[in-house]
Amino acid sequence: MSTTHTVVTLIAAAMVGFSAVSVFLRAQWVVQPMADYGVPMTWLPWLGTAKAAGVAGLLAGLFVPVLGTVAAIALVLYFAGAVVTVVRARWYAHIPFPLLYAAPVAGALVVGLAA
């Protein structure tokens, strides 16, 4: 494991963790767009839990690399689904938001696989 991998993974975990907490706290700037996209509010606990589990997996991956790889792949798929949801709702200007969270996760995945 390299220092680069550790730093990128910690940044990814912090960003996704912030996103998970925002969902759990039902921050207005998160909940309102999700409602606009047609995401049922009953899904919020599950979506927050998926992000939190991804964070746990990323952090565990610093010690057990296969866990980090699986968590990173799952989070990349999660945020790809978020992009699809935004596109289906035709809120094209909002596409960068899930990509902003997916980028460091993808970076952690790539750096982790290269190490």
C-alpha positions in Angstrom: 0.0 0.0 0.0 1.3 3.4 -0.9 0.9 6.8 0.8 -1.0 8.0 -2.3 -3.5 5.2 -2.0 -4.0 5.9 1.7 -4.5 9.6 1.1 -6.9 9.2 -1.8 -8.8 6.5 0.1 -9.2 8.7 3.1 -10.4 11.7 1.0 -12.9 9.4 -0.7 -14.1 8.0 2.6 -14.5 11.5 4.0 -16.5 12.7 1.1 -18.8 9.7 0.9 -19.1 9.8 4.7 -20.2 13.4 4.5 -22.7 12.5 1.8 -24.1 9.6 4.0 -24.4 11.8 7.0 -26.2 14.4 4.9 -28.7 11.8 3.8 -29.2 10.5 7.3 -29.8 14.0 8.6 -32.1 14.7 5.6 -30.3 17.9 4.7 -32.6 20.0 2.6 -29.9 20.5 -0.1 -29.8 16.7 -0.5 -33.5 15.7 0.1 -35.1 18.3 -2.2 -33.2 17.3 -5.4 -33.8 13.6 -4.7 -37.5 14.3 -4.4 -37.2 16.3 -7.7 -35.6 13.3 -9.3 -38.4 11.0 -8.2 -36.5 9.1 -5.5 -39.0 7.9 -2.9 -38.1 9.4 0.6 -38.5 5.8 2.0 -35.3 5.0 0.2 -33.2 7.5 2.1 -32.2 5.3 5.0 -31.2 2.6 2.5 -29.2 4.9 0.4 -27.4 6.4 3.4 -26.7 2.9 4.7 -25.2 1.9 1.4 -22.9 4.9 1.4 -21.9 4.3 5.1 -21.2 0.7 4.3 -19.1 1.8 1.4 -17.1 4.1 3.7 -16.5 1.3 6.1 -15.3 -0.9 3.3 -13.0 1.7 2.0 -11.4 2.2 5.4 -11.3 -1.6 6.0 -9.6 -1.9 2.6 -6.6 0.0 4.0 -5.9 -3.2 6.0 -7.6 -5.9 3.9 -7.2 -4.7 0.3 -9.9 -6.9 -1.3 -12.5 -5.2 0.9 -11.5 -1.8 -0.3 -11.6 -2.9 -3.9 -15.1 -4.4 -3.5 -16.3 -1.3 -1.6 -14.9 1.0 -4.2 -16.5 -0.9 -7.1 -19.8 -0.9 -5.2 -19.6 2.9 -4.6 -18.7 3.6 -8.2 -21.8 1.6 -9.2 -23.8 3.5 -6.6 -22.8 6.8 -8.0 -23.3 5.6 -11.6 -26.8 4.8 -10.6 -27.1 8.3 -9.2 -26.0 9.7 -12.6 -28.6 7.5 -14.3 -31.3 8.8 -11.9 -30.4 12.4 -12.6 -30.4 11.9 -16.3 -33.7 10.0 -16.2 -35.2 13.0 -14.3 -33.7 15.3 -17.1 -31.8 17.5 -14.6 -28.7 17.5 -16.8 -27.2 20.5 -14.9 -27.0 18.2 -11.8 -24.9 15.5 -13.4 -21.7 16.8 -11.9 -22.9 16.4 -8.3 -22.7 12.5 -8.1 -19.6 12.6 -10.3 -18.0 14.8 -7.7 -18.4 12.1 -5.1 -17.5 9.3 -7.5 -14.2 10.8 -8.7 -12.2 10.2 -5.5 -13.7 6.7 -5.1 -12.7 5.8 -8.6 -9.3 7.3 -7.9 -8.9 5.2 -4.8 -9.9 2.1 -6.8 -7.4 2.8 -9.6 -4.6 3.6 -7.2 -5.4 0.6 -5.1 -5.4 -1.7 -8.1 -2.1 -0.3 -9.3 -0.4 -0.7 -6.0 
